[in-house]
Amino acid sequence: MRSRLLALAGVAAALAVAFAIRAVDDGALRQYSGTALYASMIYAGVFVLRPRTTPLVAGAVAIAWCWAVELAQLTGVPAELSARSLLARYALGVKFDPADLAWYPVGVVPLVVAHLLFRRRKFHAVTRQDTLAGR
């Protein structure tokens, strides 16, 4: 339960940052930060759905999802859905941008690395405590 709440907080934080940037910038920062933050939100969303997922698997799923959505934009279906729904526009985008394919990992890879480092540090802290306690 705790990990799902942390993941939901991560989703909320990514959305808050994305909307804050959208409010103050109308250029490249808005475009590419939004793309990276969308990917980081998907990464956190993986943990909402499957809290016991490893960081590497969650990262791979998030990037694969983002790339699949981006490539689906080549079909025109997301554009059609986005014309009817603001939510679909935010979730699926409108048009294909090959630069986005590179920006999705920018939003995910640092989170995977940070997550792995945090887990490693936590593991070593627990192991150290067990050693000191004579276990």
Beta strands, then each sheet from edge to edge (+ up, - down):
end
